[in-house]
Amino acid sequence: MATRYRIAVIGHTGRGNYGHDVDRVWLEIPDCEIVAVADADEKGRQAASQRLKTTQAYTDYVKMLDEAKPNIVSICPRWLDQHRDMVVAAAERKIHIFMEKPFCRTLAEADEMIAACEKNNVKLAISHQTRYSPKLQVIKNMIGDGLLGDLLELRGRGKEDGRGGGEDLWVLGSHVMNLIHYFGGEPQWCFARVSQNGKPISKADIKPGNEGIGLLAGDSVTAMYGLEDNATAYFGSRRGAAGDRFGLQIYGSKGVVEVLTGHLPAVNYLPDPKWSPGRSNKSWIPVSSNGPGVPETLKDGGLLGGNILACKDLLAAIENDRQPECSMYEARQTIEMIAAVFESQRVGGPVAMPLQTRESPLGKYA
């Protein structure tokens, strides 16, 4: 590339830190230089300055954006309550953005963030690393070539550890929602149940969530979505039910594909309309970036590898004036799918999408 990009990094030690390599990824990208870092925590700021090989370290990220004048900023904190202000500050200065997921706390915040980016022609990429994996295009091609037949169902679950339920929906479910949207298309409606100790949540169950999520409730979530191509998607999470099921399964009239998460996630294909190896003589076939049953020739780069692909795509999006592969619009769709779960529980039935409610549905509980 002819252009050399100036990169700034925003972190916040103790309140979201630096995400999943969203800061140091730029050290791996040619023609990019990290020129400054901002962190309100003194020790964290000093450590980040050394780690990112920059001498410019700020307490105030707004001052950094004004003085360091970057082309791109990495917004790294995992805590969602900071994302809206950070994105708007960068967008108003026409600085492109790479950021940690999830996008923000509410659809109202998402609308404000997108409006600021649109007004200033700012490109924003969200770090759903799996969306940049070369294996996803292979799965798309398999679907397009008819190997799965007609898409019928998509089924995802979170990690279901101590965060199971509402928090799992936000933190890990965001990856699953993004994949459901990518493979299944636009959601048309959502019908969901959110419960606590086996009973539907009430106002007494609603409390501020961890990691700046905002209002949160529920130790169990069950959600169903109607998708534009007539498939149905499901997501579930129950606290304490961990069993390494985190990922997405795509069911068609001719077979099944399972995709996990990461730069080169485990992907397996079952060419069986019965969806069960025990009912047929079919076996699961590993899928590589070269296709089903073909050996993998790429090295798994983990989270950093996924972020490298994301940042390279962001640079291409800037130079070609297009949206990144996983853009702010997809980021907002993920937030909407999450919000729809709580809105459906609140109204006691299915809700149409796009949602009319833009604030947190949990804040509207009677």
N, C-alpha and C positions, 0 to 999 in steps of 0.2 A: 504494500500500500504506500502511496505517495504521502498520505497524511500521517502525521504523528499526533496521537491523541493524548491530551492531558487528563489524567484520572484523579478524582478526589474520592476519599472514602469516609463515610459516616458510620461510626460505631457508637456503642454506649455500654461500656463495661458495667455489668451488674443489672442492666435493664435491656437485655436482648443481645448484648455482646456484638459479635461479628458474623452471625449466621453460619451457614455451611460453606465455608471457603468463598463467600461472596466478596471478601476483601482481597485476599491474596491471589485470586484467579488472574488479576491483571498482570502479575509478574510473569505469567506464562504466555502472554499475548504479544506478538511482535508489534513494533511501532506504537506501543503504549507505555506511558510513564506515569507512575503514581507520584503526584506532586504534593499532596497534602492529605492529612487525616484529621478528623475531628472526633473527640471523645470527651464527655464531661467529666470522666473519672481520670484523675491525674496518673495513677499507676497504669491503668489500662491504656491511656494515651501514650505514655512513654514506651510501653511494650509494643503497641501497634506501630509506632513510628520506627522502631528498630526492625520489626518483622516486615514492614512494607517498604523499608529502605528509603524513607523520606525524612527530611529534616524539618519540614513545615508541619507543626502539630498545633491544633486549635482546640480550645474549650467550646467555642460557639461555632456550630456548623454553618450558620448563616454568614458569619464573618468570613469563614473559610471560603464559601462559595463566592463571596464578593471579592476577596483579595487574591485567592489562588487562580481564579478564573478557569476552572476545568471545562473540558468539552463534555465529559461524562462523569457521573457520580454513582458510586455503589452505595446504596442504602442497605446497611447490613443488619440492624437490630431485628431480632425475632419478635420483640414486643410490638403489637399492632397499634397501640395508642399513639405512637410517634410517626407512623407512616404517612398519614395524610399531610401533616405540616411539612415534613421533609420533602415529599414529592412536589407539593405546591411551590415551596421555596425554590427548588431546583428548576421546575418548569417555568416559573416567572422570570428566571435568568437564562432561559433557553438552553439549559443543560440537559443532555440526554441521561437516561436513568437505567441502571440495572439494580434490581432489588430483591430482597428476601421475600419469600411468601409467608403467610397469606397476604393479600393485597392491603386490606384494611378491615375496620370493624363493622362498617355498615355500608349499605348501598348509597346512602347520602354522601358519605365520604368518598366512595368510589366515583360517583358522578362529579364531585368537585375536582378530584385528581385528574380525571379524564378531560374535563373541560379546560383545566389549566394547560394540560399537554397539547390538546387540540389547538388552543388559541396561539400557542407558541411553537407549533410544529415540532414538538419534542417526541422522540421515540422512547418508549418504555418497555423493557423486557423483564418478565417475572421469572424467578429461578425455580421453575418446575423442571428439574434437570431431565426427567424422563422424556419430556416432550421433545427434547433435542436428540434423543437416541436414534441412530440409524435403524434400529430394529423396528421402530414404530412405522416407518414407511414400508418396511417389509410386510408388516401385519396389514397395513392399508391395502397393499397390492394383493395380498392373499384374499382379503374381503372383496376387493374389486374384481379379482379373477374368479370369484365364485367358490373358493375352496370351503368357505363356511356356509354357503347357501344364503338364504334370507336371514338377516339378523333378527333374532327373537328376544334375547335378554342380555343384559350386562349386569354382572354382580360384583360388588366390591365390598371390602371390609377394611376397617382400620387396624391398628395394632392391638387394641383391646387390652392394654396394660392398665396401670393405675389411672391413666387419663381417659379410659374408656367411656363412651357416651358422648356428651356434648363437646367436651374438650378434644377428644379424639377426632370427632367430626371436623373441627376447625384445623387442628394441627396436622394430622396425617390424612384425614379425609379430603383435604384440599387437593392433594395429589390425585386421589381417585376421581374426584369430581372433574378435574381437568381432563383426565383420560376418557371418562364417560362422554364428555362434551366432544372431544376430539374424534372418537370413533362413532358415536351415536348421533351426533348433531344436536340441534338446539332443543332444550327441554321445553315442553309445552305446559306441563302441570306437575305438581308435587303433592303427594299424600303421605303424611308422616305421623309418627307417634314418638314422643319424647317422654320418658318415664324416670321416676326416681323411686328406688326400693319397690319396684313392681307396680307403682301407681302413676297415673298421668301427673306431670309436674303441675304445681300450683305456684302462685306468686311467692309463697314462703320459701320455695326451692330456688328462687332466682337470686344469684349473688354475683359479684364481680369475679370474672374468671382469671386464671393465671395468664402470665405473659401479655398483659394489657389487652386481652381479647375483648373485654367489655362484659356486658351481662351474659351470664351463662347458667345453664341448668341441665340436669339429666345425667344419670349413670347408664342409660340405655337409649339407643336411637335406632329406629327402623324407618327407612324412607323408600318411597317408590316414585319414579319419574316416568312420565310419558314423553318419548322423544319424537322428533319430527319425522323420522322414517318408520314410524309405527313399532319400533322396538320399545321395550320397557327396561328401565334401569333400576337397580336396587342397591341400597347401601345400608350396612348395619354395623353397630359397635356396641358392645356390652362390657362394662368395667370388670376386669378380672377374668375375662374369658380368653386371654392370650393363647394363641396356638399357631403363630407364624402364618396367618392367612392374609396378611396385608398385601393387597394387590387387586387386580381386576381380572375377571373371567368373562369372555365374550362368547355367547352361545348362538349358533346358527342352526339352520335346518339340516346342515350336513356335517357339522363338527363344532369343536370348541378350541379357543385359544386362551391361554392364561399368560398374563404379563405382570411381572412384579415392577419394581422401580429402580432407577439408577441410570448410569451412563450406558451400560450394556446389560440391561436387566435380564433375568432368567425369563425366557419365553418358551412355551411348549404348546404343541398343536396335537389335537386328537381328532383324526378324520373319521368321526363316528357319530352318526345322527342319533344314536341312543345316549350319547354323552357319558358313557360308562365303559371302561375297559373290561369290567367284570361281566358285561352282558354281550360282549362281542370279542372278536379276535384282534381288535385294533389296539395299538399301543401309543403312548405319548411320544411325539417326535420333537426333539429340541429344534428351536428356530434361532439361527444366527443372523448377523447383519447381511449375510449372503443368501439367506433363504432357509426354508424348512429342510432339515436333514443334511444341511451343508455345513462343514466345519467352520468355526469362527476364525477369522484372520486378524481381528482387531484386538487390542489389549484393553481390558476394562480399566478406565481411569477413575472410577468411583465418583463421588460427588464433584470433585475438582474437574474430572474429565467432562462431566455434564455441563458444568459452568463454563468451561473453555469453549465448548460448542455454542453455548448460549451467547457468550460475549462476542465471538466471531460473527454470529448471526446478527447481533445488534449492530456491529460495525457495518456489515453489509446492508442492513436496513437503513442506516443513516446515509450511507453513500448512494443508495439507490432509491431513496425516498419512498420506502415501503414500510409496512408494519413488521415488527419482529415475529418470528415463528410463534412464540408464546407472548402475546401482546397484552396491553392494558385492557383490551376488550375481553380477552379470554380470562384475565385475572378477575375482572368484574363479574363475569359469568360464574366463576367458581364461588365468589362471595354470594351471588344470588341463589345458587343451588343450596348453599349452607343456610342462608337466611330463610329460604322457603320451607325448610324442615321445621323451624321454630314458628313460622307463620301458620303453617298447616296445623300444628299442634294447638296454637292459640285460637284459631277459628273453629277447630274441631272438624275439619274436612279438607278436601282437595283445594289447592289454590292455583290459579292461573299464573303463568309466567309469560312475559316479565311481570314481576311483582309491582303492585301499586304502592305497597308499604316500603319506604326507603330508609326509615330509621329502624333500630333494632326491634323486632317483634316482641322480644321479652320485656322491653320497656313499655309496652302497651297492654300488659296483662292487667286485668281488673282485680 
